[in-house]
Amino acid sequence: MYGKYRQPFLDTVPGATGKELLVRDEDVQVLHRFRNAADAEAYLAGDLFTRDVTGELSPLLEADPETRLYDTV
């Protein structure tokens, strides 16, 4: 999944600047980087996230995906 959607994310999502896979014993997280919080919010509302990524992952998830937005200073 990560490999399938990494490049489309970087190539097509406005403001996308990076994407990394974070793997721990207790879970897996995907860190998405954007130019600003507005670009991140737009991605979370867009089809690539809501339909493609979340839709394809939903059979594997025990709960709804947890999303958090952070801003750097």
C-alpha positions as CSV (number, residue, x, y, z in Angstrom):
1,M,0.0,0.0,0.0
2,Y,2.7,2.5,1.0
3,G,4.6,1.9,-2.2
4,K,1.5,1.9,-4.4
5,Y,0.4,5.4,-3.2
6,R,3.6,7.1,-2.3
7,Q,4.5,8.4,-5.8
8,P,0.9,9.4,-6.8
9,F,0.7,11.3,-3.5
10,L,4.0,13.2,-4.2
11,D,3.1,13.7,-7.9
12,T,-0.5,14.8,-7.7
13,V,-1.4,16.2,-4.2
14,P,-0.9,20.0,-4.0
15,G,1.6,21.0,-1.4
16,A,2.9,17.5,-0.8
17,T,6.6,17.5,0.0
18,G,7.3,14.0,1.5
19,K,5.9,10.7,2.8
20,E,7.6,8.2,5.1
21,L,6.5,4.9,6.6
22,L,7.0,4.6,10.4
23,V,7.0,1.0,11.6
24,R,6.8,0.0,15.3
25,D,5.9,-3.3,17.0
26,E,2.5,-1.9,18.1
27,D,1.5,-0.1,14.8
28,V,2.4,1.3,11.5
29,Q,2.1,5.1,10.8
30,V,2.5,7.1,7.6
31,L,4.0,10.6,7.9
32,H,2.9,12.9,5.2
33,R,4.6,16.3,4.8
34,F,3.0,19.4,3.2
35,R,3.9,23.0,2.6
36,N,1.2,24.1,5.0
37,A,-1.8,22.9,7.1
38,A,-4.4,23.9,4.5
39,D,-2.8,21.6,1.9
40,A,-2.9,18.7,4.5
41,E,-6.5,19.4,5.3
42,A,-7.4,19.4,1.6
43,Y,-5.6,16.0,1.1
44,L,-7.6,14.5,4.0
45,A,-10.8,15.6,2.3
46,G,-9.8,14.5,-1.2
47,D,-10.5,11.3,-3.1
48,L,-6.9,9.9,-3.0
49,F,-7.2,9.7,0.8
50,T,-10.9,9.1,1.4
51,R,-11.7,6.7,-1.4
52,D,-8.4,5.1,-2.5
53,V,-6.1,4.8,0.5
54,T,-8.7,4.5,3.3
55,G,-11.0,2.4,1.1
56,E,-8.4,-0.1,0.3
57,L,-7.1,-0.3,3.8
58,S,-10.5,-0.5,5.5
59,P,-10.7,-4.4,5.5
60,L,-7.4,-4.5,7.3
61,L,-8.2,-1.9,10.0
62,E,-9.5,-2.7,13.4
63,A,-10.7,0.9,13.9
64,D,-11.0,4.1,11.9
65,P,-7.6,5.5,10.9
66,E,-6.4,8.1,13.4
67,T,-5.2,11.3,11.7
68,R,-3.4,14.2,13.4
69,L,-2.2,17.5,11.9
70,Y,1.0,19.1,13.2
71,D,2.4,22.4,12.3
72,T,6.1,23.2,12.7
73,V,7.4,26.6,14.0
